[in-house]
Amino acid sequence: MAIPVCNEDEHIVPCLLALATQKQLPHRVVLWINNTTDETENRAHSLIPSLPFELETVTVCYPPAMASAGKARRDAMAHAAKTASPDAILLTTDADSEVASDWMDSILEAFIQYPVEAVFGRVLLLPEEYKKIPPHLHEDEKLERAYGAILDQIELLLSPEPHDPWPRHLEHSGASIAVTHAAWRRTGGIPDVPSGEDRAFARILRQNGIAARHAPQVQVYVSARLQGRARGGMAETLARRLIAQDEYIDDAFEPVSRRLLRLRRERTYWQSQSSCLDISYPDLPVVCIRRNDLQQHHERALRVLKRLRQMKQCLPKRFPIETAGQYDIPFPALTAPESSVFPDRP
């Protein structure tokens, strides 16, 4: 297991203690302590006698031009992988995170239940941290997630994934990634990018046809600090949104027309793998949605979802499409196809 660490003396003890309470323990935990000037290493060392797993600390100092959260995670996992067995599962989380008490059990359960080589967990705010965020930002996030859930249901209707059925979440966070050693090797490890390495890794897995499970029961709790360690990360985003909300929603939630185009091109790509066609994997430019336009995009996606469900009912019973269930958060849009999460709409 690999944990990139940079000036985390406030959080490193709760992070390690949460791992120590797991029923299924990690064999070894590597703390990749990079560009750190506080007491993180000393506090971690003070726990070694009481920890039920091997703890290794590696101290590095990157030149300013090279230092980044993405490089730290890439190097941390590469170091952990060196001595791991070829059939091992490599894990990573964040140093300001506290994994749920059943985190390891839930990860192993997902690997056993589904034919996957990677498992992404859900990231939640610690209860005391959740209260620090203004209600309007929580509400904006719910609206984004509700829209994203509809896009995901459309995707599952058109391109069923038995290895990753509903309920599933939409996140790709470095705070909870588990991947087989074999899959990690095939993809070349964590991508060498300064930030967003977790989403980039998820994209590479998909491009290589490596199945991943987005397991809602795999959960980790994180802080809501405003001064983060990763440029462009959660802390920076939160600090910016507290001053003024972003004009655009998360770029993972694209227009429904773009999602349909992406699915069509992905299908063409995978079909070409069994033929003589030489087609590169579709890497479409990002199309962002203005926050003020989210309502109309939400309603358009609902119409598409409703139409697809109607079409599915007309298909033969044995047609190989699974029923897309409902998202695991109780938003009105997800309990009835015709309803809306927007308060001023019927």
N, C-alpha and C positions, 0 to 999 in steps of 0.2 A: 504494500500500500504506500502511496506517495502523497505527501502534503507539501505544497509550496508555501513558504512562510516568509513574511517580511514585516518586522516590527509588530509582532502579535503577542506581546507579553500579557495583555489583558485577556486574551481569548484562548491561548494555547492550552492552559490547564483544563478548562471545561471541554475543549475539543478532544483532548486525549482521554479524559475521564469518561466521556460519552462512549468512546471506542472500547474502553476497558470494561464497560458494563454489558457488552454484547454477549449473548449466549454462544454464538459462533464467533470466535476471535480471529482477527487478522494474524497471519503468521509473523509478519514483520512490518513495522511502520517506519518509513523514511521521512524525516523532516528535512526538507531542502531549504535551509535558512539562508536567504539571499539578501544582500545589501541591508543588513539589519544592524541597528545601533542601540537597541534597547535590551531588556533582560530576558528576551524570549528563550534563548538557549539555556540559560541558568535555570529558569523555571521548568523547562522541559526535563532537564537533567535531574532536577530534584524529585521528579516522579518515577524515575527509572526503577528504584527498588520495589515500588508498589504496583507496577504495571504488569499485567498478565501476558504481555507479548514483548517481543524484542523491539527496542526503539533505537534507531540509528539516526544521528544528526550529522548532516553534511553542511558545512558553512562555505559559502562562495560569495564573491563580490564581483558583480558584472560591471564593466565600464558603463557609464551613463547612457551611451548610445545604444548599448545592447540590452540594458536592464528592462525587463517587462514581465508581466504576469504570465504571458503565453510562453516565453522562453523558460521561465522557472518551472512551470508545470511539465513542459516537454522534457527538460533535463531531469526533473525529479522522477518521472515515470520511466525514463530510459535507465536511470540508475537502479531503480527498484527491479526493473525487468532483467538486469544483468544476472542476478543470482536467483531469479525465480525459475521454477521448473517450467518446461515447455507447455505443460497442460494447466498452468496456473491461471487464476483470474486476477487481473490487475485492477486495483481500486484507486480512486483519488477523491479527495474532498478538499475543502478550504479550511484554513487555520482559524477562521472566525466562525466556523460552523460547529453545530452539535448534532450529530446523527441521532435519529430516533432509536429507542431502546431495541427495536426489532429490525434495525437497518440491515445488518448482515443476513439475518434469517430471511428477510423479504427478498433480498437480492438473490440468494441461493434458490429460493422458491421459484423466482421468475426464470432462472436458468433451467431448473428442473421441469417446470410446467410448459415452457415454450422453447421451440428450436431456434434459439438466438445465440449470438456471440457478444452481445453488448446489452447492458441495462442502464437506462437513464432514470434517475429518481426525481421526485418533486422537491422543490425548494420553497420553504415556508419561512415567514418571519417568526422569530422568537416572540412569545406572547407579549412580553414587556416592550419589545421593540415595535410590534405592530401598532401599539397605542401611540407611538410617536409620530405616525404618519397621518396627515390630515385626511378626514373622511372623503373629500372630493377626489384625492388621488387613489384611494382604495376603490371608489366607484368607477373611476376611469379605467382602472385595471380590469375590473369585472366586465365592463363593456367590451374591452379588447378581447378578453378571454372568451366571452360569449360568442363573439364573431369568429374567433379562431376555432372554436369548437364546431361551429356550423361548417366551416371550410373543411375541417377534418372529417366530419360525417359524410360530406360530399365525396371526399377522397376515398373513403372506405367503401362507399357504394359503387364507385367507378373502378376502384382498384383494391379489392379486399386483401387484407394482410392477416391471415390466420395466426401468425406469430405475434401480432400486436393488436388484438381486438379491443373493443370497448369493454369497460371504461379504460381510457388511457389519457395521459396528460400531454402537453405540448412543449415541454421544456427540454433544453439541452444545456445543463449547467455543470460546470466543473466541480460544483459542490457535491455532486453525486453521479459519478461515472464508474461503471464496472465493465471490463472488456476482457475477453479471453486473450491470453498471451499470443495465440496464433493469429487472431484478428488484428491485434496491435502490431504485430510484425508485418502482416500483409499490407497494412496501410502506411507503414513507415513511421508509426507513432503519432504523437500529438503534432499537428501542423506547426511549422515554424512561423507563427504570426505573433505580433506584439500583444494583441488582445482579441477576444472573441474566439480563442482557440478551441473552446468547448463546442460552439456551434460549427466551427470549421471541421472539427473531428467528426461530428455527426454527419455532415455533408459528405465527407470522404468515405465513411462507412457505407452510406447509401449508394454512392457512386460505384463502390466496389461490390455491391450486391450483398453486403453483410447485414444480416437481420438484427434488428435491435428492438427491445421491448421498452416501452415508456410506462413503467409500472407505478400506478398511483399510490400503492401501499409502501413503496420505497421512499422514505421521507427524511429530509434533513432540515434543520432549523438554522437560520443565519441572522446576523445582526443587521441593523438598518442604519449603519454609520454613514456620515456624509463625507468623510475623508477616506477614500478607499485606496487600495494598493494597485489596482488595475486601471489603466487609462481606458475610458469608455465603459467601465464596468458599472455594476449596480449602484455603488455609492455615488459615483459621479453623476449618473442619471438622476438619482433621487435628489441630490443637492440642486441640480439644475431645475428639476420640476417643482421644487419647493419655491423657487423664485418665480418661475413662469412655466406653465405647462407646455410641453412640446407641441409644435404645430402638427406634427405627424405622429401616428401611432407606431408601435413596434413594427419594424419592416418585415418581421416573420409573417405578419397578417396582410397578405397581398389581396388585390381585387379578385373576385371569384373568376373573372374571365382569364386572368393570368394563371390562377391555379389550374383551371381546365386545360389551358395551353401547356402548362408544365407537365401535367399528367399525360397528355397526348404524346408529347415529345419523349417523355421517359419510356412510355410503352413502345414507341417506335425504336428507341435505342435498345431496349432489352430484346425486342424481336430480332433486331439486326445481329445480335450476338450469336444466334443460331443459323445465320445465313451468311452469304458472301458480302453483305453490305458493310461498308466501313463508315459508321456514323459515330461522331463524338458525343459524349454525354452532354445533355442540354444544360447549359449554364446561362440561364436567362438573367438579364439585368433586373435589379430590384425595382419594383414599382411600389411607391409608398402611398398611403392613404392619409389624407388630411383628417385630423380629428373631427373637424366640423362636418366632414362628409361621411363619417362612420355610419350614421343612421341609414343613409340611402344604400350604402354598400351592404349593411346588415340585412336590409329588407330584400335587396336583390339576391343575396345568397340564400335567404330563406325561400324565395320563389324557386330558385334552382333546386334546392334540396327537396321541396315539396313535389316538384315535377319529377325528379328522379325516383322518389318513393312511389309515385303513381305509376311510373313506367315499370318499376320493379314488380309491382303487383300484377302486371299483365304478362310477366315472363313465366315460362314453364317452372313448375315447382322445383325441379332439380337443377335449375340454372345456377351455376356456381358463384353466387353472390351472397355474402352473409348479411344479416340484418345489422345495421349500425345502431347501437344502443344510444343511451343518453350520456352526456358529459357528467363528470362526477361532482359538479357544483350546481346547486339548485337555482339556476337562473330561469326566469319565465320563458325565455326564448328556447330553452331546451326541454321544456315539458309539453309544448304543443307547437307544431310547425307554423301555425298562423299567428302566434303571439309575438310580442316585441318587448325587448328589455328597456325600451325608451319610454319614459313616463308619460309623454305627451302623445303617444300613439296607441291605437286600440290593440 
